[in-house]
Amino acid sequence: MVLIATVVGGLVAGAIWGFGKKSLVIFTAVWLVAFAVQTLFMADSADTGKAAYWVLSGIFFGLGIALIGVGVWARDRSEN
């Protein structure tokens, strides 16, 4: 769930709003909601106790920020 929010949210936010405060705030809000739902309902309690769960979640969040940049790049390429 977080991976889907990361890829879709990052690319869409970057393509629509560019790499600025608005896209980062919207992406972060969507990602945090997906992360909270995943942690509460989908992740096993044994998973959330492991450090790897939190590290991978942080990596996915960083990947989403990078994908915002990819979305900006793709938008700029399609406009030129």
Protein Blocks (a to p, Z undefined) as FASTA:
>chain_A
ZZmmmmmmmmmmmmmnopafklmmmmmmmmmmmmmmmmmmmpcfklmmpmklmmmmmmmm
mmmmmmmmmmmmmmmmmmZZ
